[in-house]
Amino acid sequence: MIEKKCDSDFENLKKNVKDLLGFNTFQYKDTYLGRRFDTRLRALHIDTYHAYWDLLKKDEAEQKKLLNDLTINVTEFFRDNSVYALFKNEVLPNVIKQTDGEIRIWSAGSSDGKEAYSIAMLAVEALGENRARSKVEIIATDIDRACLQKATNGVYETRPGLTQTDIEKQMRFIEHPAKYFDIEGNTYTAKPCLKQLVSFQYHDLISGLKKKNFDIIFCRNVVIYFNRELQEVLCMDYYNALNPGGYFVMGKTETLIGEARDCFKSYTSRERIFIKE
Ligand SMILES: C[S@@+](CC[C@H](N)C(=O)[O-])C[C@H]1O[C@@H](n2cnc3c(N)ncnc32)[C@H](O)[C@@H]1O
């Protein structure tokens, strides 16, 4: 937060943004919100939160831009090598054994779908010839409707050479990406065989209905933006949403806090994978 701006203006902006856009500002860290607001103020050459609110309330295009900035969507296929290596080699085979191939997975805060599609591809590969006898259901949720639409379309542009967007490089866990994507020039389009495994849904982790009966939950690089109290609540929500023996996969810089620390058993502390015994 830029210091010259006043605290009460900041609090007013938080409240007004919540009322206007339905974005639960009070559950996010102030440092995070401050950085997001300041990005918009700088882009518009505005000095105060008060002046920004005067503009925001009348300007629909700016409302969209702010919402877009508030939901950081950075993601990639198979984000974090060691996490997906463990997921592929240990977690999935364990879960397939436990469930006899009837697996329910939740990608919470799924952004534009790359996480959910990564999970889906690995599940298909892990099931191998048992795929026909199995049932894989992946629910992928987010509050960013543009991201959900992109995920549902399943069309991704690659830019070879740039790590963030080089899909070919990101596909390191998949021997034949063309099994799952139609690849034309720089465009990867998810095939129906991949899309049918994932259902994308609008769901707010803060105010949405509690979900249940999952064998695996990925909630990676999402709770890090929330305040501590909410992180504690969500960690327990994930615990309650898992079946016994289920796995919870967090982001590599995230950690369990509160009651959930005593409930979950750590599967690997480095990769932030936890198990509900
Ligand atoms: C940085 S992305 C993480 C994407 C993916 N999980 C990964 O690790 O690559 C964070 C996502 O969380 C979503 N998000 C933020 N607040 C949310 C909320 N209250 N409920 C659901 N999703 C939320 C954002 O819209 C964004 O798509």
The ligand as an ORCA input file, in Angstrom:
! r2SCAN-3c Opt
* xyz 0 1
  C      -3.057    -18.020     -8.855
  S      -4.494    -18.866     -9.410
  C      -4.077    -20.528     -9.020
  C      -4.475    -21.467    -10.127
  C      -4.061    -22.927     -9.894
  N      -4.656    -23.454     -8.694
  C      -2.555    -23.066     -9.833
  O      -1.997    -23.265     -8.770
  O      -1.923    -22.947    -10.890
  C      -5.653    -18.423     -8.129
  C      -7.126    -18.651     -8.546
  O      -7.940    -18.576     -7.366
  C      -9.151    -17.968     -7.744
  N      -9.818    -17.431     -6.556
  C      -9.518    -16.312     -5.831
  N     -10.405    -16.131     -4.845
  C     -11.300    -17.153     -4.926
  C     -12.457    -17.524     -4.186
  N     -12.891    -16.774     -3.185
  N     -13.125    -18.651     -4.553
  C     -12.697    -19.410     -5.606
  N     -11.606    -19.113     -6.349
  C     -10.922    -17.988     -6.017
  C      -8.731    -16.881     -8.726
  O      -9.811    -16.468     -9.526
  C      -7.631    -17.600     -9.510
  O      -8.110    -18.180    -10.676
*
